[in-house]
Amino acid sequence: MEISKNTENTVFLTLCIMGFFAILSSTMSKNPVLKPFALSLGTPTNWTGFVASASTIPGILVSLPAASLSDVYGRKKFLLISGIIFASAPFLYLLITVWWQLILVRFYHGFATAIFVPVAEAALAEAFPTKRGERISLFSSATYVGRVIAPTLGGYILFSTANNFHSLYLAVGIAALTAVLMALPLLRENKAETIAEHEKTGEIAGKILHGWRTLAQCPGVLLVSFVQACTYYAYGSLEYYLGGYLPEIVRLDELRTGIIITSIIGVGIFARPYMGRVSDRVGRRIPIVAGCILSSLPLFAMPFLTDFWVLLLLAIVYGLGLATVMGSVHALISDLVPKEVVGTSMGFIDTIMDVGQTLGPIISGFILGISIQRGLQYTVVFPSLGIVLLLTAGVFASSRTAKAQ
C-alpha cells in the first residue's frame, strides 16, 4: 500500500480501528456463543471439534497466498475483500437451520481474519520502515482489545436477550459493518494500485512463485518463522490447558480462572507496543531471546503452585515475555526480505503461527494423557512448554540472523 507522508497516521489509525471492530466481531461470533449455538442445532459430539476449528483452517490455507497476491495487486484490494467477508459472514449465521451449515459458515468466516491480519501488517511494515516493531505491535494491541472485550459483550447480549442467538449475531454484524464503513473511504481503490491490463496471469503467478522462492532461500525468514511457531505452540497449549488445570486441580472458580487467562492477553495489549518500540531502537535479537527466556520461567513453576495471586503473577510474567517476543518477530521478518515480498513474508509467518498454535494443544494433549496415566497430572505438560521456549531462545541466539541484529 503506497501512501504519502501526509496520510501515514490516518492509514495507521484506520487499520487499528478496522482491526478492533473486525476482531471484536469475529471473536464475539464464537465466544461464548458458538458452543451453545452448536448444541442447540443438535451437533453430534464427534463433530463439535470441527465446528470449533473450522474457522482456523483458512488461516493455514490462504494467509500466504492472499498476502503474496497483495504484493502484486496492492494491499487495499485484499483489505476490502476481507472487510466484505467480515461484514457478510455474521448475517449467514441467521440463516442456519442445521448443524453442518454452521461448519460451512465458520469456514467462510475464517477467511476474513486469514486475509486481513497479514495484509494489514504488510501495509504497516511498508508505511513505517523505521518504526515497524512499534506500529505493528500497536495494531496488534488494537485487535487484542477487541478480542478481550468480545466474550464479555457477547455474554451480556446473550444474558439480556435470554440466549437469543440471532440478536447476538446481529450485534456481530453491526460491529463488522462498522469496521468496513469506517475504513471504506480510505481503502477505496485507486489507479496506482491496479495491475496493468497487459500483465498476464502467468506473469502474476511467476511473481508470486518468485516471492515464495525468495523466502525459501532465506534462512533468516525460516528461523524467525520457527520462533513464531514455537512461541504460539506454547501459547496455544497454555491457554487451552489452563482452562482445565485451574478449575480441576487448583479449584479456582470461573471468575478467577478467567482473570488469570485474560491477564496474559491484557499484559500484551499494553506491553507489546512498548516492546516493539524497544526492538526498533536496540535491535530484534535481545527482545526475542529475553522474551523466550522470560516466558519460559513461569511454566516451570505453574504446576506446583495453587495460590491465586501467585498464579496471576506468573501469568503476567508469561504475558510480558510473550509480548516481548511478539513485538519483534513481524518487524524482523519484514527487515529480512526485499520490499516487494513483504506481504508474502507476513502471510508466511502467520501461516506458520497457525500451524504452531494448532499443533501445540494436540501434542501437549498426548503429553498430558501420558502424565495422567502415571499420576503426574499437569506437572509435565507445562514444563515441556518451557523447555520448547528455552530451546527456541538458544537456537535463535546462536544463529547468524540473531548476531546480525
C-alpha positions as CSV (number, residue, x, y, z in Angstrom):
1,M,0.0,0.0,0.0
2,E,1.8,3.1,-1.2
3,I,0.9,6.1,0.9
4,S,2.2,9.6,1.3
5,K,3.7,11.1,4.5
6,N,0.6,13.2,4.9
7,T,-1.7,10.1,5.2
8,E,0.6,7.7,7.1
9,N,-1.0,8.3,10.5
10,T,-4.5,8.3,9.0
11,V,-4.0,4.9,7.4
12,F,-2.5,3.6,10.7
13,L,-5.4,4.8,12.7
14,T,-7.9,3.4,10.2
15,L,-6.3,0.0,10.2
16,C,-6.3,0.0,14.1
17,I,-10.0,0.9,14.2
18,M,-10.8,-1.6,11.5
19,G,-8.8,-4.3,13.3
20,F,-10.6,-3.5,16.6
21,F,-14.1,-3.8,15.3
22,A,-13.3,-6.7,12.9
23,I,-11.6,-8.9,15.6
24,L,-14.3,-7.9,18.1
25,S,-17.0,-9.2,15.7
26,S,-15.2,-12.4,14.8
27,T,-14.3,-13.2,18.4
28,M,-17.9,-12.5,19.6
29,S,-19.2,-14.8,16.9
30,K,-17.5,-17.8,18.7
31,N,-17.1,-16.8,22.3
32,P,-19.2,-17.5,24.3
33,V,-22.0,-18.2,21.8
34,L,-20.5,-20.9,19.5
35,K,-20.8,-23.9,21.8
36,P,-24.4,-23.4,23.0
37,F,-25.4,-22.4,19.4
38,A,-23.9,-25.7,18.1
39,L,-25.7,-27.7,20.8
40,S,-29.0,-26.0,20.1
41,L,-28.7,-27.2,16.5
42,G,-28.1,-30.8,17.7
43,T,-24.5,-31.0,16.6
44,P,-23.2,-34.6,17.1
45,T,-20.5,-34.7,19.8
46,N,-17.9,-36.1,17.5
47,W,-18.4,-33.1,15.1
48,T,-18.1,-30.3,17.8
49,G,-14.4,-30.2,17.2
50,F,-14.9,-29.4,13.6
51,V,-17.3,-26.6,14.5
52,A,-14.6,-25.1,16.8
53,S,-11.7,-25.5,14.3
54,A,-13.5,-24.7,11.0
55,S,-12.5,-21.0,11.2
56,T,-8.8,-21.7,11.8
57,I,-8.3,-23.8,8.7
58,P,-8.4,-20.8,6.3
59,G,-5.5,-19.3,8.2
60,I,-3.3,-22.2,7.2
61,L,-4.7,-22.3,3.6
62,V,-4.9,-18.7,2.5
63,S,-2.8,-16.4,4.7
64,L,0.3,-16.9,2.5
65,P,-1.4,-16.9,-0.9
66,A,-3.5,-13.8,-0.1
67,A,-0.6,-11.9,1.3
68,S,1.5,-12.8,-1.7
69,L,-1.2,-11.6,-4.1
70,S,-1.4,-8.4,-2.2
71,D,2.3,-7.8,-3.1
72,V,1.2,-7.8,-6.7
73,Y,-2.3,-6.4,-6.7
74,G,-2.0,-4.0,-3.8
75,R,-3.0,-4.1,-0.2
76,K,-6.3,-2.2,-0.5
77,K,-8.0,-4.8,-2.6
78,F,-7.4,-7.5,-0.1
79,L,-8.3,-5.4,2.9
80,L,-11.6,-4.7,1.2
81,I,-12.1,-8.4,0.4
82,S,-11.5,-9.3,4.0
83,G,-13.9,-6.5,5.0
84,I,-16.6,-7.8,2.8
85,I,-16.3,-11.3,4.4
86,F,-16.2,-9.8,7.9
87,A,-19.4,-7.9,7.1
88,S,-21.3,-10.6,5.3
89,A,-20.5,-13.7,7.4
90,P,-22.4,-12.7,10.6
91,F,-25.7,-12.5,8.7
92,L,-25.2,-16.0,7.3
93,Y,-25.5,-17.3,10.9
94,L,-29.1,-16.1,10.9
95,L,-29.9,-18.5,8.0
96,I,-28.5,-21.6,9.7
97,T,-31.1,-24.3,10.4
98,V,-29.0,-27.5,10.7
99,W,-25.6,-28.1,12.4
100,W,-23.5,-28.8,9.3
101,Q,-24.3,-25.4,7.9
102,L,-22.6,-23.9,11.0
103,I,-19.3,-25.6,9.9
104,L,-19.6,-24.1,6.5
105,V,-20.3,-20.6,7.8
106,R,-17.5,-20.8,10.3
107,F,-15.1,-21.9,7.5
108,Y,-16.2,-18.9,5.3
109,H,-15.9,-16.5,8.3
110,G,-12.3,-17.7,8.9
111,F,-11.1,-16.3,5.6
112,A,-11.7,-12.7,6.8
113,T,-9.1,-12.8,9.6
114,A,-6.8,-15.0,7.5
115,I,-6.6,-12.3,4.8
116,F,-6.9,-9.2,6.9
117,V,-4.2,-9.7,9.5
118,P,-1.1,-10.4,7.3
119,V,-2.1,-7.9,4.7
120,A,-2.6,-5.1,7.3
121,E,0.8,-6.0,8.9
122,A,2.5,-5.8,5.5
123,A,0.9,-2.4,4.8
124,L,2.2,-1.1,8.2
125,A,5.7,-2.6,7.6
126,E,5.8,-0.7,4.3
127,A,4.5,2.6,5.6
128,F,6.7,2.7,8.7
129,P,10.1,1.2,7.8
130,T,11.9,2.6,10.8
131,K,9.0,2.0,13.3
132,R,7.8,-1.4,12.2
133,G,8.0,-3.0,15.6
134,E,6.1,-0.2,17.3
135,R,3.4,0.2,14.7
136,I,2.7,-3.5,14.0
137,S,2.5,-4.0,17.8
138,L,0.1,-1.1,18.3
139,F,-2.1,-2.6,15.6
140,S,-1.9,-6.0,17.2
141,S,-2.9,-4.4,20.6
142,A,-5.9,-2.8,19.0
143,T,-7.1,-6.2,17.8
144,Y,-6.4,-7.7,21.2
145,V,-8.6,-5.1,22.9
146,G,-11.4,-6.3,20.6
147,R,-10.6,-9.9,21.4
148,V,-10.7,-9.2,25.2
149,I,-14.0,-7.3,25.1
150,A,-15.8,-9.7,22.9
151,P,-16.5,-12.6,25.4
152,T,-18.0,-10.2,28.0
153,L,-20.0,-8.2,25.5
154,G,-21.3,-11.4,23.8
155,G,-22.1,-12.9,27.2
156,Y,-24.0,-9.7,28.2
157,I,-26.1,-9.8,25.0
158,L,-26.9,-13.4,25.4
159,F,-27.9,-12.8,29.1
160,S,-30.0,-9.7,28.3
161,T,-31.8,-11.4,25.4
162,A,-32.4,-14.8,27.2
163,N,-29.9,-16.6,24.9
164,N,-31.3,-15.2,21.6
165,F,-28.6,-16.3,19.2
166,H,-30.0,-14.2,16.4
167,S,-29.7,-11.0,18.4
168,L,-26.1,-11.7,19.2
169,Y,-25.2,-12.4,15.5
170,L,-27.0,-9.2,14.6
171,A,-24.7,-7.4,17.0
172,V,-21.7,-9.2,15.5
173,G,-22.8,-8.0,12.1
174,I,-23.2,-4.4,13.2
175,A,-19.6,-4.4,14.6
176,A,-18.3,-5.9,11.4
177,L,-20.2,-3.3,9.2
178,T,-18.8,-0.6,11.4
179,A,-15.2,-1.8,10.7
180,V,-15.8,-1.8,6.9
181,L,-17.7,1.5,6.7
182,M,-15.2,3.4,8.7
183,A,-12.3,2.1,6.6
184,L,-14.1,2.3,3.2
185,P,-13.3,5.9,2.2
186,L,-9.6,5.4,2.9
187,L,-9.3,1.9,1.4
188,R,-11.1,2.8,-1.8
189,E,-9.1,1.5,-4.7
190,N,-7.0,3.9,-6.9
191,K,-5.3,3.6,-10.2
192,A,-1.8,3.4,-8.8
193,E,-2.7,0.2,-7.1
194,T,-4.3,-1.6,-10.1
195,I,-2.5,-4.2,-12.2
196,A,-1.7,-3.2,-15.8
197,E,-4.1,-4.9,-18.2
198,H,-1.4,-6.3,-20.3
199,E,0.0,-8.4,-17.4
200,K,-1.0,-11.9,-17.9
201,T,-1.9,-14.5,-15.3
202,G,1.3,-16.4,-15.9
203,E,3.3,-13.3,-15.2
204,I,1.5,-12.7,-11.9
205,A,1.9,-16.4,-11.0
206,G,5.6,-16.1,-11.8
207,K,6.0,-13.1,-9.4
208,I,4.2,-15.0,-6.6
209,L,6.4,-18.1,-7.1
210,H,9.5,-15.9,-7.2
211,G,8.4,-14.4,-3.8
212,W,8.0,-17.8,-2.3
213,R,11.4,-18.9,-3.6
214,T,12.9,-15.8,-2.1
215,L,11.5,-16.7,1.3
216,A,12.6,-20.4,1.0
217,Q,16.1,-19.3,0.2
218,C,16.4,-17.0,3.2
219,P,17.5,-18.9,6.3
220,G,16.6,-15.8,8.4
221,V,13.0,-16.0,7.4
222,L,12.7,-19.7,8.2
223,L,14.4,-19.1,11.6
224,V,12.1,-16.2,12.5
225,S,9.1,-18.3,11.5
226,F,10.4,-21.1,13.7
227,V,10.4,-18.7,16.6
228,Q,6.9,-17.7,15.9
229,A,5.7,-21.3,15.6
230,C,7.3,-22.3,18.9
231,T,6.0,-19.3,20.7
232,Y,2.5,-20.0,19.6
233,Y,2.9,-23.7,20.2
234,A,3.4,-22.8,23.8
235,Y,0.8,-20.1,24.0
236,G,-1.9,-22.2,22.3
237,S,-1.2,-25.1,24.7
238,L,-1.1,-22.9,27.8
239,E,-4.3,-21.0,27.0
240,Y,-6.2,-24.2,26.4
241,Y,-4.9,-26.3,29.3
242,L,-5.0,-23.6,31.9
243,G,-8.7,-23.8,31.4
244,G,-8.6,-27.3,32.8
245,Y,-5.8,-27.0,35.3
246,L,-7.1,-24.0,37.2
247,P,-10.6,-25.3,38.0
248,E,-9.8,-29.0,38.2
249,I,-6.5,-29.1,40.1
250,V,-6.3,-25.6,41.8
251,R,-10.1,-25.5,42.4
252,L,-10.4,-21.9,41.3
253,D,-13.9,-20.6,40.3
254,E,-14.7,-19.5,36.8
255,L,-14.1,-15.8,37.6
256,R,-10.6,-16.2,38.9
257,T,-9.8,-18.7,36.2
258,G,-10.9,-16.1,33.6
259,I,-8.9,-13.4,35.2
260,I,-5.7,-15.4,35.1
261,I,-6.2,-16.4,31.4
262,T,-7.3,-13.0,30.3
263,S,-4.3,-11.4,32.1
264,I,-2.0,-12.9,29.5
265,I,-3.7,-11.1,26.7
266,G,-4.2,-8.0,28.9
267,V,-0.5,-7.6,29.5
268,G,0.2,-7.9,25.8
269,I,-2.2,-5.1,25.0
270,F,-0.1,-2.6,27.0
271,A,3.3,-4.1,26.8
272,R,3.6,-5.2,23.1
273,P,3.7,-1.7,21.6
274,Y,6.4,-0.6,24.1
275,M,8.4,-3.8,23.4
276,G,8.1,-3.1,19.7
277,R,9.5,0.4,20.2
278,V,12.4,-1.1,22.2
279,S,13.2,-3.5,19.4
280,D,13.2,-0.7,16.9
281,R,15.9,1.0,19.0
282,V,18.0,-1.8,20.3
283,G,17.6,-4.4,17.6
284,R,15.5,-7.6,17.4
285,R,17.9,-10.1,18.9
286,I,17.8,-9.1,22.6
287,P,14.0,-8.8,22.9
288,I,13.4,-12.2,21.2
289,V,15.9,-14.1,23.3
290,A,14.9,-12.3,26.5
291,G,11.2,-12.8,25.8
292,C,11.6,-16.5,25.1
293,I,13.5,-17.0,28.4
294,L,11.2,-14.8,30.4
295,S,8.0,-16.5,29.2
296,S,9.5,-20.0,29.8
297,L,10.2,-19.4,33.5
298,P,6.6,-19.3,34.8
299,L,5.8,-22.5,33.0
300,F,8.2,-24.5,35.2
301,A,6.6,-23.2,38.4
302,M,2.9,-23.2,37.5
303,P,2.0,-26.9,38.1
304,F,3.5,-26.7,41.6
305,L,1.6,-23.7,42.9
306,T,-2.0,-23.2,43.9
307,D,-2.3,-19.6,45.3
308,F,-4.4,-17.4,43.1
309,W,-2.2,-14.3,43.4
310,V,1.0,-16.2,42.7
311,L,-0.5,-17.8,39.6
312,L,-1.8,-14.5,38.4
313,L,1.7,-13.0,38.8
314,L,3.2,-15.9,36.8
315,A,0.6,-15.4,34.1
316,I,1.5,-11.7,33.9
317,V,5.2,-12.5,33.7
318,Y,4.5,-15.1,30.9
319,G,2.4,-12.5,29.1
320,L,5.2,-9.9,29.3
321,G,7.6,-12.4,27.9
322,L,5.2,-13.3,25.1
323,A,4.7,-9.6,24.3
324,T,8.4,-9.0,24.2
325,V,8.9,-11.7,21.5
326,M,5.8,-10.7,19.5
327,G,7.0,-7.1,19.5
328,S,9.9,-8.1,17.3
329,V,9.2,-11.1,15.1
330,H,7.0,-9.5,12.5
331,A,9.2,-6.5,12.3
332,L,12.3,-8.7,12.0
333,I,10.9,-10.8,9.1
334,S,10.0,-7.7,7.2
335,D,13.5,-6.4,7.8
336,L,15.0,-9.5,6.2
337,V,13.1,-9.5,2.9
338,P,13.0,-7.2,-0.1
339,K,10.2,-4.7,-0.2
340,E,8.3,-6.5,-3.0
341,V,7.8,-9.6,-0.9
342,V,6.9,-8.0,2.5
343,G,3.3,-9.2,2.2
344,T,4.4,-12.7,1.3
345,S,6.6,-12.8,4.4
346,M,3.7,-11.7,6.6
347,G,1.5,-14.3,5.2
348,F,4.1,-17.0,5.6
349,I,4.8,-16.2,9.3
350,D,1.1,-16.0,10.1
351,T,0.6,-19.4,8.4
352,I,3.4,-20.9,10.5
353,M,1.9,-19.3,13.6
354,D,-1.4,-21.0,12.9
355,V,0.4,-24.3,12.4
356,G,2.2,-23.9,15.8
357,Q,-0.9,-22.9,17.6
358,T,-2.8,-25.8,16.2
359,L,-0.2,-28.4,16.9
360,G,0.5,-27.2,20.5
361,P,-2.7,-28.4,22.1
362,I,-2.6,-31.6,20.2
363,I,0.9,-32.6,21.1
364,S,0.5,-31.3,24.7
365,G,-2.7,-33.4,24.9
366,F,-0.7,-36.6,24.3
367,I,1.8,-35.5,26.9
368,L,-0.9,-34.7,29.4
369,G,-2.6,-38.1,28.7
370,I,0.6,-40.0,29.5
371,S,1.2,-37.8,32.5
372,I,-2.2,-38.5,34.0
373,Q,-1.8,-42.2,33.4
374,R,1.3,-42.0,35.6
375,G,-0.3,-39.8,38.2
376,L,1.7,-36.7,37.3
377,Q,-1.3,-34.6,36.1
378,Y,0.0,-31.3,34.8
379,T,3.5,-31.4,36.2
380,V,5.0,-32.4,32.9
381,V,2.9,-30.6,30.2
382,F,3.6,-27.0,31.4
383,P,7.4,-27.5,31.9
384,S,7.5,-29.2,28.5
385,L,6.3,-25.8,27.0
386,G,9.0,-24.0,29.0
387,I,11.7,-26.4,27.5
388,V,10.4,-25.6,24.0
389,L,10.8,-21.9,24.6
390,L,14.3,-22.2,26.1
391,L,15.4,-24.3,23.2
392,T,13.9,-21.7,20.9
393,A,15.9,-19.0,22.6
394,G,19.1,-21.0,22.3
395,V,18.6,-21.8,18.6
396,F,17.8,-18.2,17.8
397,A,20.6,-16.7,19.9
398,S,23.2,-18.9,18.2
399,S,22.1,-18.1,14.7
400,R,23.7,-15.8,12.2
401,T,20.4,-13.9,11.8
402,A,20.4,-13.0,15.5
403,K,24.0,-12.0,15.6
404,A,23.4,-9.6,12.7
405,Q,20.6,-7.8,14.6
